[in-house]
Amino acid sequence: KLMYLFFSFSCFLGTFLLLHKSFNRNIYISLIAATLFLYNGFFNYRFIIGHVTYINFIFIPLYCYLLIKSFESENNITKSIFYILVSSLLLTHIIQSSLGPIGIIVMLSIIFVISIHIYVKEKLKIINYLILSFVIAFLIAASKINASLSFLSNFPREYPPIVFENYYEFASNIFKSLFLYADAAKFNSNAIIDLPYKIGLQELEYSISIVPLLIFSIFIFNLKKFNIKKFNKEKLIALLIMIILILFTTSINISSSKVGVFFRELPIIKSSWVNYRFISIYILPLIILSSLIIDKIIINKNNIK
């Protein structure tokens, strides 16, 4: 219970600071985002089932806040170095305690969030800070990474990956997992599973609730009211990174995808047969995007309250 309280507090505080300070949203929108991330299915179901190594996922918002804070403090070298070191140590903790596919999921989710920040703020230089933070973290955790990979090389995974025959079935399951309620029976009947057991609900639950879905629906109906700024170099690069991440998570879950075959043979990823877990990288970005949309739809602060 104390662990759950600590991680939940870190989860809530990190998301609130990220939206309020880094993305400059008001306190009420930041509270909505923090609440949605606090109750996301990936964190809560993993905690309940006892997958302790997966719960470091909730440090993503806090890490992104610290990294962006370091970038924003570039004029104050001491302050900037402090935040970059703290962010690196936080990432080191994630690597040390949960190396493997979840480590890749965390890093890809971080890249997704930073890409959104680049798109919104139009500042590409933050990539330098992200690379520096990653390098410092990898150097500190180098002995753990080397030892873990060496150990795992003696126990290769022999299970074939779980994939879908077509994009419709994959998208249908994602929609339920993220916005409604995961359907284990539907998943097990739709997916190609050559395993001695069926996939349980804890592997499919990533819910961020119906709230972002309602926000996106309002956005579509009010699309004419939105003024889309002209694309510049920063926006195009950020958008390209996000498209690559979406392509990656989609292709590794489709059996007929040649790109997916290539990705599934990469180190560490080839040891993961439940590639459906990689859709968890959408959780925080979807919450951030829905929060940014609220700010455009509802201008009156009293209405936001």
C-alpha positions as CSV (number, residue, x, y, z in Angstrom):
1,K,0.0,0.0,0.0
2,L,2.9,2.4,0.8
3,M,4.5,1.5,-2.5
4,Y,1.3,2.1,-4.4
5,L,0.9,5.5,-2.6
6,F,4.4,6.5,-3.5
7,F,4.2,5.6,-7.1
8,S,0.8,7.1,-7.5
9,F,1.9,10.4,-6.0
10,S,5.0,10.4,-8.3
11,C,2.7,9.6,-11.2
12,F,0.2,12.4,-10.4
13,L,2.8,15.0,-9.6
14,G,5.0,14.3,-12.6
15,T,2.0,14.6,-15.0
16,F,0.8,17.8,-13.4
17,L,4.2,19.5,-13.6
18,L,4.7,18.4,-17.2
19,L,1.4,19.9,-18.3
20,H,1.4,22.9,-16.1
21,K,5.1,23.9,-16.3
22,S,6.4,22.4,-19.5
23,F,3.3,22.7,-21.7
24,N,2.0,25.9,-19.9
25,R,-1.5,24.6,-19.5
26,N,-3.6,26.0,-16.7
27,I,-4.0,24.3,-13.3
28,Y,-7.4,22.7,-14.1
29,I,-6.3,21.1,-17.4
30,S,-3.2,19.9,-15.7
31,L,-5.3,18.3,-13.0
32,I,-7.4,16.5,-15.6
33,A,-4.3,15.1,-17.3
34,A,-2.7,14.1,-14.0
35,T,-5.9,12.3,-13.0
36,L,-6.2,10.5,-16.3
37,F,-2.6,9.2,-16.2
38,L,-2.9,8.3,-12.5
39,Y,-5.7,5.9,-13.3
40,N,-4.3,4.5,-16.6
41,G,-4.8,0.7,-16.9
42,F,-1.3,-0.1,-17.7
43,F,0.0,1.1,-14.3
44,N,-2.8,0.0,-12.1
45,Y,-3.3,-3.5,-13.6
46,R,0.4,-4.2,-13.6
47,F,0.7,-3.1,-10.0
48,I,-2.3,-5.3,-9.0
49,I,-1.0,-8.4,-10.8
50,G,2.5,-7.9,-9.2
51,H,4.6,-6.9,-12.3
52,V,6.7,-4.5,-10.2
53,T,9.3,-3.9,-13.0
54,Y,6.6,-2.4,-15.2
55,I,5.4,0.2,-12.8
56,N,8.5,2.4,-13.5
57,F,6.4,3.4,-16.5
58,I,4.8,6.1,-14.4
59,F,8.1,8.1,-14.1
60,I,7.9,9.1,-17.8
61,P,6.1,12.4,-17.1
62,L,8.5,13.3,-14.3
63,Y,11.5,12.5,-16.5
64,C,10.1,14.6,-19.4
65,Y,9.4,17.5,-17.0
66,L,13.0,17.4,-15.6
67,L,14.5,17.2,-19.2
68,I,12.4,20.1,-20.5
69,K,13.3,22.1,-17.3
70,S,17.0,21.5,-18.1
71,F,16.4,22.8,-21.6
72,E,14.5,25.8,-20.5
73,S,17.2,26.7,-18.0
74,E,20.0,26.7,-20.6
75,N,20.8,30.3,-19.7
76,N,21.6,29.2,-16.1
77,I,24.3,26.5,-16.6
78,T,24.3,25.3,-13.0
79,K,20.5,24.8,-13.0
80,S,20.5,23.2,-16.4
81,I,23.2,20.7,-15.4
82,F,21.4,19.9,-12.2
83,Y,18.1,19.0,-14.0
84,I,19.9,17.1,-16.7
85,L,21.7,15.0,-14.1
86,V,18.5,14.4,-12.1
87,S,16.7,13.3,-15.2
88,S,19.6,11.0,-16.1
89,L,19.5,9.4,-12.7
90,L,15.8,8.8,-12.9
91,L,16.3,7.1,-16.3
92,T,19.2,5.1,-14.8
93,H,16.8,3.9,-12.0
94,I,14.3,2.7,-14.7
95,I,17.0,0.9,-16.6
96,Q,18.5,-0.7,-13.4
97,S,15.2,-1.9,-12.1
98,S,13.3,-2.8,-15.3
99,L,15.7,-3.5,-18.2
100,G,14.2,-5.2,-21.2
101,P,11.2,-4.5,-23.4
102,I,9.7,-2.2,-20.8
103,G,12.9,-0.1,-21.0
104,I,12.4,0.3,-24.7
105,I,8.7,1.2,-24.1
106,V,9.7,3.9,-21.6
107,M,12.3,5.4,-24.0
108,L,10.0,5.4,-27.0
109,S,7.2,7.0,-24.9
110,I,9.7,9.7,-23.8
111,I,10.7,10.4,-27.4
112,F,7.0,10.6,-28.3
113,V,6.3,13.2,-25.6
114,I,9.4,15.3,-26.5
115,S,8.3,15.2,-30.1
116,I,5.0,16.7,-29.1
117,H,6.9,19.4,-27.1
118,I,9.0,20.2,-30.2
119,Y,5.8,20.4,-32.3
120,V,4.1,22.8,-29.8
121,K,7.1,24.9,-28.9
122,E,9.0,24.7,-32.2
123,K,12.3,24.3,-30.5
124,L,14.4,21.4,-31.9
125,K,17.5,22.0,-29.7
126,I,15.9,20.0,-26.9
127,I,16.9,16.8,-28.8
128,N,20.5,17.6,-27.8
129,Y,19.5,17.5,-24.1
130,L,17.5,14.3,-24.6
131,I,20.5,12.5,-26.2
132,L,22.9,13.8,-23.5
133,S,20.5,12.5,-20.8
134,F,20.2,9.1,-22.5
135,V,24.0,8.9,-22.8
136,I,24.7,9.7,-19.2
137,A,22.0,7.2,-18.0
138,F,23.4,4.5,-20.3
139,L,27.0,5.1,-19.0
140,I,25.9,4.9,-15.4
141,A,23.9,1.7,-16.0
142,A,26.4,0.2,-18.5
143,S,27.5,-2.6,-16.2
144,K,23.9,-3.6,-15.6
145,I,23.0,-3.4,-19.3
146,N,26.0,-5.6,-20.3
147,A,25.4,-8.1,-17.5
148,S,21.7,-8.4,-18.3
149,L,22.2,-8.9,-22.0
150,S,25.0,-11.4,-21.4
151,F,22.7,-13.4,-19.0
152,L,19.7,-13.3,-21.3
153,S,21.8,-14.5,-24.2
154,N,21.9,-17.9,-22.4
155,F,18.1,-18.1,-22.3
156,P,16.8,-17.2,-25.7
157,R,13.0,-16.8,-26.1
158,E,11.5,-19.5,-28.3
159,Y,7.9,-18.3,-28.3
160,P,6.7,-16.8,-31.6
161,P,5.4,-13.3,-31.4
162,I,1.7,-12.5,-31.0
163,V,0.5,-10.7,-34.2
164,F,-2.6,-9.9,-36.1
165,E,-3.5,-10.8,-39.7
166,N,-4.9,-7.4,-40.6
167,Y,-4.9,-3.8,-39.4
168,Y,-8.7,-3.7,-38.6
169,E,-8.5,-6.3,-35.9
170,F,-5.4,-4.7,-34.4
171,A,-7.0,-1.2,-34.4
172,S,-10.3,-2.6,-33.0
173,N,-8.4,-4.1,-30.0
174,I,-6.3,-1.0,-29.5
175,F,-9.5,1.1,-29.4
176,K,-11.0,-1.1,-26.7
177,S,-7.8,-1.3,-24.7
178,L,-7.2,2.5,-24.6
179,F,-10.7,4.0,-24.4
180,L,-13.2,1.4,-23.3
181,Y,-12.6,-2.0,-21.7
182,A,-10.2,-4.6,-23.0
183,D,-11.8,-7.8,-24.3
184,A,-9.6,-10.8,-23.6
185,A,-11.9,-13.3,-25.4
186,K,-11.9,-11.1,-28.5
187,F,-8.2,-10.6,-28.4
188,N,-7.4,-14.3,-28.1
189,S,-9.8,-15.1,-31.0
190,N,-8.5,-12.3,-33.3
191,A,-4.7,-12.6,-32.7
192,I,-2.4,-15.3,-34.0
193,I,-1.3,-16.9,-30.7
194,D,1.0,-20.0,-30.8
195,L,1.5,-20.2,-27.0
196,P,0.6,-22.8,-24.4
197,Y,-1.7,-20.3,-22.7
198,K,-4.2,-17.5,-23.4
199,I,-3.5,-13.8,-22.9
200,G,-5.0,-12.4,-19.8
201,L,-6.7,-9.0,-19.2
202,Q,-3.6,-7.6,-17.4
203,E,-1.7,-7.7,-20.8
204,L,-4.5,-5.8,-22.6
205,E,-5.6,-3.1,-20.2
206,Y,-4.2,0.3,-21.1
207,S,-7.3,2.4,-20.5
208,I,-7.1,6.2,-20.2
209,S,-11.0,6.2,-20.0
210,I,-13.6,7.6,-22.4
211,V,-12.7,11.2,-21.5
212,P,-10.0,11.7,-24.2
213,L,-12.3,10.0,-26.8
214,L,-15.0,12.5,-26.0
215,I,-12.5,15.4,-26.3
216,F,-11.3,14.1,-29.7
217,S,-15.0,13.8,-30.8
218,I,-15.6,17.5,-29.9
219,F,-12.4,18.4,-31.7
220,I,-13.6,16.8,-34.9
221,F,-17.0,18.6,-34.8
222,N,-15.2,21.9,-34.2
223,L,-12.4,21.3,-36.7
224,K,-13.2,24.5,-38.6
225,K,-12.6,26.6,-35.6
226,F,-9.0,25.5,-35.3
227,N,-6.3,27.5,-37.1
228,I,-3.5,25.2,-38.2
229,K,-0.2,27.0,-38.4
230,K,2.1,26.6,-41.3
231,F,4.5,23.7,-41.0
232,N,8.1,24.7,-40.4
233,K,11.2,22.5,-40.1
234,E,10.7,21.9,-36.3
235,K,7.1,20.8,-36.8
236,L,7.9,18.5,-39.8
237,I,10.7,16.8,-37.9
238,A,8.5,16.3,-34.8
239,L,5.7,14.9,-36.9
240,L,8.0,12.6,-38.8
241,I,9.3,11.2,-35.5
242,M,5.8,10.5,-34.3
243,I,4.8,8.8,-37.5
244,I,7.9,6.6,-37.3
245,L,6.9,5.6,-33.7
246,I,3.3,4.8,-34.9
247,L,4.7,2.8,-37.8
248,F,6.9,0.9,-35.5
249,T,4.2,-0.1,-32.9
250,T,1.8,-1.0,-35.7
251,S,4.1,-3.0,-37.9
252,I,5.5,-5.3,-35.2
253,N,1.9,-6.4,-34.5
254,I,1.0,-7.2,-38.1
255,S,2.0,-10.6,-39.4
256,S,2.2,-9.6,-43.1
257,S,4.3,-6.4,-42.5
258,K,7.8,-6.7,-43.9
259,V,8.9,-3.7,-41.9
260,G,7.5,-5.5,-38.8
261,V,9.6,-8.6,-39.6
262,F,12.7,-6.4,-39.6
263,F,11.7,-4.7,-36.3
264,R,10.9,-8.0,-34.6
265,E,14.4,-9.2,-35.2
266,L,16.1,-6.3,-33.4
267,P,17.9,-7.1,-30.1
268,I,15.7,-7.2,-27.0
269,I,12.5,-6.7,-29.1
270,K,13.0,-10.3,-30.5
271,S,12.9,-11.5,-26.9
272,S,9.4,-10.1,-26.4
273,W,6.5,-12.1,-27.8
274,V,3.7,-9.8,-26.5
275,N,4.4,-6.9,-28.8
276,Y,0.9,-5.6,-28.1
277,R,2.5,-4.0,-24.9
278,F,4.2,-1.4,-27.1
279,I,0.9,0.4,-27.6
280,S,1.4,1.7,-24.0
281,I,3.6,4.4,-25.5
282,Y,0.4,6.0,-26.7
283,I,-1.0,6.5,-23.2
284,L,0.8,9.7,-22.1
285,P,0.8,11.3,-25.6
286,L,-2.9,10.8,-26.0
287,I,-3.5,12.4,-22.6
288,I,-1.3,15.4,-23.5
289,L,-3.0,15.8,-26.9
290,S,-6.4,15.7,-25.4
291,S,-5.3,18.3,-22.8
292,L,-3.9,20.6,-25.5
293,I,-7.2,20.3,-27.4
294,I,-9.3,21.2,-24.3
295,D,-7.3,24.4,-24.1
296,K,-8.3,25.3,-27.6
297,I,-12.0,24.3,-27.3
298,I,-12.8,25.7,-23.9
299,I,-11.3,29.2,-23.5
300,N,-13.4,30.3,-20.5
301,K,-11.6,29.2,-17.3
302,N,-14.9,28.8,-15.4
303,N,-16.1,26.3,-18.0
304,I,-12.8,24.4,-17.6
305,K,-13.4,24.3,-13.8
